[in-house]
Structure formats: C-alpha cells, structure tokens
C-alpha cells in the first residue's frame, strides 16, 4: 500500500489537502498554515546511503517522503532543474566550511541571489508548476510576497518569466540593505513587480496575510482567472526544501568522518521568521541527530525572549539593524511549531494567534513551554557584538561572514561559554558578506561612510581579497525598474494596480 501524505491547517485540523493543494494555495482559507499530518523518519541505513549521494539525490529522497502526490519523475524534474552547477557554483550546492573541529559553517548562499532563500526559491517555481497542473484548473498564479530583504530577490529571480505566473513583492522602504534594494528594483522579467511600503517587515507581512485571506479579494481575482499563492515560508513548498540542507549537512559530516553515525550535534540558526530553524526541527524529527536547536536573534530579540520565558511579546521597540533579514517581531512560522507542541490542538493555536493579533502578546502553557525548551534554546547579539564577531572570525580563521552569520557565531560562542557544552555545531550561514558590504567592511576597520554601494564592495574586496559574486557585480549601472511606494493601508489597492485590475 502506498502511503499518501495529507496536510492539515494549524487553525482547523479538519482541513486536509494534498501537498499539491498546499503548495498552490499557500495558506489555508481561515489563515492557518499547512503542516504534514505526520513526519517521516529516515533510518540509519538511509543516512548511510545518502552520505554517498549528491545533493540532488538527497533532495529527491527527502521531498518524496513529503510530496507523495508527486511522481518520482516529477520530483526529479524539479530538483534537477533547480540545483544545477551553473546556478550554485558546484554540485555541492550547500557546502560545509569548518572553522575548527567542532564548528562547521553551512554555506547556504551559493545560489544566484547570494542568499539562503535560493535553496528553496530556485525549486519552488518548479514545485508550483507541477502543483498547479494538478489543482489550479488553468488559473494564472499570482505570487504575493512580503520580504525583509533576501526572499524578495530570490523569489523574483526564481519566478522570473515563469509561465502562467505573476509575482508581486512588497518590502519595507527603509528596512533592507542598499544591495538588497538594488537587487529587487532592478529585477528583470515581464511578470514581476516590486513596491516599497512605508513601514517595517511586520507591516508588509501582516498586509500580505490580510490580502490572502480576504474572500472579496479572492473573488475579484477569480473573475480575472487568477488565484493567489505565496513564496514566503508560510508556503509549505518554500519550507520543505529547507529540510533538505540539514539532512545533507549531516550526510556530509558522516561522509567526511567529522561525525560518527548517530553522534549528536547542535544547529545554530540566525532567524527572524522562524522558518529556517523550523526546517532544522523537522530534520531532527526525521532522524537527523540534532541535540539542540539554537535560535540566534539580533537586537529584535522577541524569539530569544520567548524561548526563555514562554511569553511571546511583540509590544516592544522595533530596531533597524545591520542584519535586516532578522528585523522581525511577528514570526509567522512559530505557529507551525506551536501546533506540533500542543498535540495538534487547533483551538490552542487559534487562541494564541487571536491574542497576538488583539493584544500583541501570548503565553504558552507550562506543558508547551517544557516541550519547547527540550529542543530549543536562544540567544541574541547586539550591533557591537555583531561587528566584533565579523572581525574576530576574519582575524582568527580568515573566514569572512555576513552580519546574520556573525549573529549566529556569537550566539554559538556565548552558548558554549555559558554551558561548557563542547558538542559540535553546524551554523547556518545565510548570506554572502558582499550583500552587506558597508557593515562588513566597517567591522574590519574601514571608513566607508562616504562611499557608494559599489565602492564599498570594492573596498571590502581590497581588504580581504574575497571574490565578489558575479550576480552582485552585475547590478552596477543597471537602471531601476520599480520605484513605487505605498502606505501599508494601501497594499490591496496596489495589488490591483500592479495586476491591472479595476478596483
């Protein structure tokens, strides 16, 4: 008998859809997020076998356990179209760089936009194509995205000129790095559009979710033969490819002899929206011997505080930092974890999310807090510590890391100092340092205040000799295509305008 995986909504467990429906739809109609009804487990023998295989073959093995309504041929067509050497520089796709015997950097930024979002957003358009063929009844798919920086460009590049698809990206006007902004506003493609909003990422994300779940908006799109989907990590098709690289990291550690079979290791993830670390949690449930999941926050430390106290409180000052992809106070993917830890109790999740919306704060039960702290711990890093870590890692290891990775390295080091725990750690490195040239060069002692963005890139190259990624160098001199700015309250009207639909 062939097992068929269905997906439930975190806010209504009675909702059950196929993986193709979950990917095409993006979010459940009542606002819940789709999660698999069970989590598949790979055996020690499976991991021994995968340790000898390529990244693409590992992706096939993981995705086939979750996307059971896809044929093996359909999954293979998606993985082979996404994870090519010309897009990622080599067949390794997500290589490990060891700083020492117990600190391993998982480089997730070798894709075409130089950020970890490529790991999922290079394959999502292919998963969406297959899914839409099964479920969309010929409708044009409108991908609606809120971004704190990297998701926007990666989604735009992934869906550029994809047939029967349009993509609209909203980003906070003052909340992304200059390079991230340049990447988005110069994006090529006939089916893409970008708009800044006056507000922060949480405003953009809340606006997108509100538009997604508004029946009147859905009806208006339907009259045009369109339907919404998402490329944010609220979409299961964005999240499940991220599980692959944690499975792959374990396989690489086994293959190289840096870990023994079954030996535990910690995973340290710089995260704001909780998707990247949730993928590591799913990998642990699949049998990867992750001992602790260490959540690294910047000055916007809402997740670090929650993991310590069990109280999620977004009623705090918002900080724009040098690690902008983590400048988030509402972590959408945490909802999925709460659903699992509460025993798939949709009433609990509905209540917590309603409290967050109405009051800006919720407290989990003692039982959920206990389960949470069995797997997770958190820490945070301020701006001075971020810069100091960039400098020390370069000085001691001749390894150049970006601001987000530096946050994770600092939190990892602090955890070790605090606990005396010498367990090996895999640290997720989420962006190429040249995406944040100003902050990284300044951390190394350069005075770049008077330089433009590309002069800052040149100065960082002069200081370190590290190669400048071609996709970033290619932006220089490109004229901006998208200069629209709207208020957060005007996002719905802007969607209609960008889609050329009469209000």
C-alpha positions in Angstrom: 0.0 0.0 0.0 1.4 3.4 -1.0 1.3 6.0 1.8 -0.3 9.3 0.9 0.7 12.4 3.0 -2.0 14.9 3.6 -1.7 18.4 5.2 -3.7 19.9 8.0 -4.3 23.6 8.8 -2.8 24.8 12.1 -6.1 26.7 12.8 -8.6 23.9 11.6 -7.4 20.3 11.9 -10.4 19.2 9.9 -8.9 20.8 6.8 -7.0 18.2 4.8 -5.3 18.8 1.5 -2.7 17.2 -0.7 0.8 18.6 -0.9 0.0 20.0 -4.4 -3.0 21.8 -2.9 -1.0 23.1 0.0 1.7 24.5 -2.4 -0.7 26.0 -4.8 -2.9 27.6 -2.2 -0.1 28.7 0.0 -2.2 29.4 3.1 -5.4 27.9 4.4 -8.6 29.9 3.9 -9.1 30.6 7.6 -5.5 31.9 7.9 -3.8 28.7 9.2 -0.6 27.3 7.8 -0.3 23.8 6.3 1.7 21.1 8.1 2.2 17.5 7.3 -0.2 15.1 9.1 2.9 13.1 10.2 6.7 13.4 9.9 8.5 10.7 8.0 11.6 9.1 9.5 14.7 8.1 7.7 16.6 5.1 9.1 20.4 4.9 9.9 20.7 2.8 6.8 19.0 5.6 4.7 21.5 8.1 6.0 24.5 5.8 5.3 23.2 5.5 1.8 22.5 9.3 1.3 26.0 10.1 2.6 27.4 8.6 -0.6 25.0 10.6 -2.8 24.8 14.0 -4.4 22.7 17.0 -3.1 20.1 16.4 -5.8 19.7 12.8 -4.8 19.3 13.7 -1.2 16.7 16.2 -2.2 14.8 13.5 -4.1 14.8 11.3 -1.0 13.5 14.0 1.4 10.9 15.5 -0.9 9.5 12.2 -1.9 8.6 11.5 1.7 6.6 14.7 1.9 5.2 15.2 -1.6 3.5 11.9 -2.0 1.1 13.0 -4.8 4.1 13.8 -7.0 5.6 11.1 -9.0 9.3 10.3 -8.7 9.8 11.6 -12.2 8.1 14.9 -11.3 10.2 15.4 -8.2 13.4 14.6 -10.1 12.5 17.1 -12.8 12.1 19.8 -10.1 15.4 19.0 -8.3 17.4 18.8 -11.4 16.1 22.0 -12.8 16.8 23.9 -9.6 20.1 22.6 -8.2 22.4 23.0 -11.2 26.1 23.7 -11.0 25.7 26.8 -13.1 23.2 28.2 -10.6 25.1 27.2 -7.4 28.7 27.1 -8.5 29.1 23.4 -8.0 27.2 20.2 -7.4 27.8 20.6 -3.6 25.0 23.3 -3.6 25.3 23.7 0.2 28.9 23.1 1.3 30.3 22.9 4.8 33.3 25.1 5.8 34.9 24.0 9.1 36.3 26.8 11.3 37.7 24.1 13.6 36.9 20.5 14.6 33.6 21.4 16.2 32.4 24.5 14.3 31.0 23.9 10.9 29.6 26.7 8.7 26.8 25.5 6.4 27.0 27.9 3.4 23.6 28.4 2.0 24.4 31.4 -0.2 25.9 30.0 -3.4 22.8 30.5 -5.5 22.0 33.2 -8.0 21.0 35.9 -5.4 23.7 35.0 -2.9 21.3 34.3 0.0 19.9 31.1 1.6 16.4 31.8 0.2 17.7 30.5 -3.2 17.8 27.0 -1.6 14.0 26.9 -1.7 13.1 29.6 -4.2 15.1 28.0 -7.1 12.9 24.9 -6.7 9.6 26.4 -5.7 8.6 27.6 -9.2 9.0 24.0 -10.4 7.1 22.6 -7.5 4.4 25.3 -8.2 4.3 24.4 -11.8 3.6 20.7 -11.1 1.2 21.5 -8.3 -0.8 24.0 -10.4 -1.1 21.4 -13.1 -2.8 19.1 -10.6 -5.0 21.7 -8.8 -5.3 25.2 -10.3 -7.8 24.5 -13.1 -5.9 26.6 -15.6 -5.8 29.8 -13.4 -2.9 32.2 -13.5 -1.0 32.0 -10.2 -0.3 35.4 -8.5 2.7 35.0 -6.1 2.3 37.6 -3.4 5.4 38.2 -1.2 6.4 40.2 1.8 10.2 40.4 2.3 12.7 41.7 4.8 15.3 41.6 2.1 16.5 38.2 0.7 13.2 36.5 0.0 12.1 39.2 -2.4 15.1 39.0 -4.8 15.2 35.2 -4.6 11.5 34.9 -5.3 11.7 37.4 -8.2 14.6 35.6 -9.7 13.0 32.2 -9.2 9.7 33.1 -10.8 11.0 35.4 -13.5 9.1 34.8 -16.7 7.7 31.5 -15.3 4.6 30.6 -17.5 1.1 31.3 -16.1 2.6 33.1 -13.1 3.0 36.7 -11.9 4.9 37.8 -8.8 4.4 40.9 -6.7 6.9 41.8 -3.9 6.4 44.3 -1.1 9.4 45.4 1.0 9.9 47.9 3.9 11.2 51.1 2.3 13.8 51.7 5.0 14.2 48.1 6.2 16.5 46.4 3.7 20.2 46.8 2.8 21.1 49.0 -0.2 22.3 46.0 -2.1 19.1 44.1 -1.3 17.1 47.0 -2.6 19.1 47.3 -5.7 18.7 43.6 -6.4 14.9 44.0 -6.3 14.3 47.3 -8.0 16.4 46.3 -11.0 14.8 42.9 -11.4 14.3 41.7 -15.0 11.2 39.8 -16.2 7.9 40.6 -17.8 5.8 39.1 -15.0 7.4 40.8 -12.0 6.6 43.9 -9.9 8.0 45.4 -6.8 6.7 48.0 -4.4 8.1 49.6 -1.2 5.8 50.2 1.8 6.1 52.9 4.5 6.5 50.6 7.5 8.6 47.6 8.6 8.6 44.0 7.6 5.8 43.1 10.1 3.6 45.6 8.4 4.3 44.1 5.0 3.8 40.6 6.2 0.5 41.4 8.0 -0.7 43.2 4.9 0.0 40.2 2.7 -1.7 37.8 5.0 -4.7 40.1 5.2 -5.0 40.2 1.4 -4.5 36.5 1.2 -7.4 35.7 3.5 -9.9 38.3 2.3 -12.7 36.5 0.4 -13.6 39.6 -1.5 -10.1 39.9 -2.9 -10.1 36.2 -3.9 -13.4 36.6 -5.7 -12.1 39.6 -7.6 -9.0 37.7 -8.7 -11.2 34.7 -9.7 -13.1 36.9 -12.1 -9.8 37.6 -13.9 -8.9 33.9 -14.0 -6.3 34.4 -11.2 -5.5 32.9 -7.8 -3.1 33.8 -5.0 -0.2 31.8 -3.8 2.8 32.6 -1.7 6.6 32.4 -1.9 7.1 33.2 1.7 7.9 30.4 4.1 4.2 30.3 5.1 4.0 28.2 1.9 4.9 24.6 2.6 6.7 24.4 -0.8 9.1 27.0 0.5 9.7 25.3 3.8 10.2 21.6 2.8 13.2 22.2 0.5 14.9 23.8 3.6 14.7 20.5 5.4 16.9 19.0 2.7 20.1 21.0 3.5 20.1 20.0 7.2 19.8 16.3 6.1 22.6 17.0 3.6 24.8 18.6 6.2 24.6 15.6 8.4 25.4 13.3 5.4 28.4 15.5 4.6 29.7 15.3 8.2 29.3 11.5 8.1 31.0 11.2 4.7 33.9 13.3 5.8 34.3 11.5 9.1 33.8 14.7 11.1 30.9 13.0 12.8 30.3 9.3 13.8 27.0 7.7 12.8 24.3 8.8 15.3 26.6 11.4 17.0 24.7 14.4 18.2 25.3 17.9 17.0 23.7 21.3 17.6 22.3 23.5 14.8 22.6 27.3 15.2 20.3 29.4 13.0 20.1 33.2 12.6 16.3 33.6 12.2 13.5 36.2 12.4 10.5 34.5 10.8 11.4 31.0 12.3 11.2 29.1 9.1 14.9 28.2 8.7 15.2 26.8 12.3 11.8 25.1 11.9 13.2 23.2 8.9 16.0 22.0 11.2 13.4 20.9 13.7 11.7 18.8 11.0 15.1 17.3 10.1 15.5 16.3 13.7 12.1 14.6 13.6 13.2 12.8 10.5 16.1 11.2 12.4 19.0 13.7 12.0 20.7 13.5 15.4 20.3 17.2 16.3 20.8 17.6 20.0 19.9 21.3 20.4 18.3 23.9 18.1 19.9 27.2 19.0 17.9 30.2 17.8 20.1 33.3 17.2 18.4 36.7 17.3 19.7 40.2 16.7 18.6 43.2 18.8 15.0 42.4 17.9 15.1 39.6 20.4 11.5 38.5 20.5 12.3 34.9 19.7 15.2 34.6 22.2 13.0 36.0 24.9 10.1 33.7 24.0 12.3 30.6 24.2 13.5 31.6 27.6 10.1 32.7 29.1 7.3 31.1 27.1 5.9 34.6 26.6 5.7 35.9 23.1 5.5 39.7 23.3 5.8 41.9 20.1 4.9 45.0 22.1 8.4 46.4 22.1 10.6 48.9 20.2 11.5 47.8 16.7 15.1 48.2 15.7 16.6 48.5 12.2 19.9 46.6 12.4 22.8 45.6 10.3 21.1 42.1 10.0 17.8 43.3 8.4 16.5 39.9 7.4 16.0 39.3 11.1 14.3 42.6 11.9 11.0 40.9 12.6 8.7 41.0 15.6 6.0 38.6 14.3 7.5 35.2 13.5 4.9 33.5 11.3 6.4 30.0 11.2 6.3 29.8 15.0 2.6 29.0 14.5 3.6 25.6 13.0 5.8 24.7 15.9 3.0 25.6 18.4 0.6 23.3 16.6 3.0 20.4 16.9 3.9 21.1 20.5 0.3 21.5 21.6 -0.5 18.0 20.2 -2.1 19.4 17.0 -4.7 21.3 19.0 -6.1 23.8 16.6 -8.1 25.5 19.3 -4.9 26.3 21.2 -3.3 27.8 18.1 -6.4 29.9 17.2 -6.5 31.3 20.7 -2.7 32.2 20.8 -2.9 33.8 17.3 -6.0 35.8 18.3 -4.2 37.0 21.4 -1.2 38.0 19.4 -3.4 39.9 16.9 -5.6 41.6 19.6 -3.1 42.2 22.4 0.3 41.7 20.9 1.3 39.1 23.4 0.5 35.5 24.4 1.8 33.0 26.9 2.1 29.2 26.2 1.1 26.6 28.7 3.7 25.1 31.0 3.4 21.8 29.1 4.2 23.5 25.8 7.0 25.6 27.3 8.6 22.4 28.7 8.4 20.7 25.3 9.8 23.8 23.6 12.8 24.0 25.9 13.6 20.3 25.5 14.7 21.1 21.9 15.3 24.8 21.6 17.4 27.4 23.3 18.0 31.0 22.2 20.4 33.9 22.4 20.9 37.3 20.9 23.6 39.7 19.7 23.7 43.5 19.6 25.3 45.6 16.9 28.7 46.0 18.5 28.9 42.2 19.1 28.0 41.5 15.5 30.8 43.7 14.2 33.3 42.3 16.7 32.4 38.8 15.6 32.9 39.6 11.9 36.3 41.0 12.8 37.4 38.1 15.1 36.3 35.4 12.7 38.3 37.0 9.9 41.3 37.6 12.1 41.4 34.1 13.6 40.1 32.0 10.7 40.5 34.2 7.6 36.8 33.5 7.0 34.5 36.3 6.0 31.0 36.2 7.2 28.0 38.4 6.8 26.1 40.2 9.6 23.4 37.5 10.0 26.0 34.6 10.2 28.0 36.7 12.7 25.0 36.9 15.0 24.8 33.1 14.9 28.5 32.6 15.5 28.3 35.0 18.5 25.3 33.2 20.0 27.0 29.8 19.5 30.2 31.0 21.3 28.1 32.5 24.1 26.2 29.3 24.5 29.4 27.3 24.8 30.8 29.8 27.3 27.6 29.7 29.4 27.1 25.9 29.4 30.6 24.4 28.9 28.9 22.2 26.2 31.5 21.1 23.6 29.1 19.4 21.2 29.9 20.0 17.6 27.8 22.8 16.0 26.5 23.4 12.5 25.9 27.1 12.0 23.6 28.2 9.1 25.3 30.9 7.1 22.5 32.7 5.3 24.1 35.4 3.0 27.2 36.3 1.1 29.1 39.0 3.0 29.1 41.3 0.0 25.3 41.7 0.3 26.1 43.7 3.4 29.4 45.3 2.3 29.0 48.5 4.4 28.6 46.7 7.7 31.2 44.0 7.0 33.8 46.5 5.8 33.2 48.8 8.7 33.6 45.8 11.1 37.0 45.2 9.6 38.0 48.8 10.3 37.3 50.5 7.0 35.8 54.0 6.8 33.2 53.6 4.1 30.6 56.3 5.1 31.4 58.5 2.1 31.4 55.7 -0.5 28.6 54.5 -2.7 27.4 50.9 -2.5 29.7 49.6 -5.2 32.7 51.5 -3.9 32.0 49.7 -0.6 32.1 46.4 -2.4 35.4 47.3 -3.9 36.8 48.4 -0.5 35.8 45.1 1.1 37.4 43.2 -1.8 40.6 45.3 -1.3 40.6 44.5 2.4 40.1 40.7 2.1 40.7 39.5 -1.4 37.5 37.5 -1.2 35.8 37.2 -4.6 32.9 39.5 -5.4 29.9 37.3 -6.5 29.1 37.9 -10.2 25.4 38.4 -9.6 26.1 41.3 -7.3 28.8 42.9 -9.5 26.4 42.7 -12.5 23.9 45.1 -10.8 26.2 48.0 -11.1 24.9 50.5 -13.6 21.5 48.9 -14.1 18.6 51.3 -14.1 15.9 50.8 -11.5 12.6 49.5 -12.9 10.4 49.8 -9.8 10.1 53.0 -7.8 6.5 52.6 -6.4 6.0 53.3 -2.7 2.7 52.9 -0.8 1.3 53.1 2.7 0.6 49.8 4.5 -3.1 50.5 4.3 -2.9 50.9 0.5 -1.4 47.4 -0.2 -4.6 45.9 -1.5 -5.2 48.8 -4.0 -1.5 48.5 -5.1 -2.1 44.8 -5.8 -5.0 45.6 -8.1 -2.9 48.4 -9.8 0.1 46.1 -10.4 -2.2 43.4 -11.8 -4.0 45.9 -14.0 -7.4 45.1 -12.3 -10.0 47.8 -11.8 -10.9 48.3 -8.2 
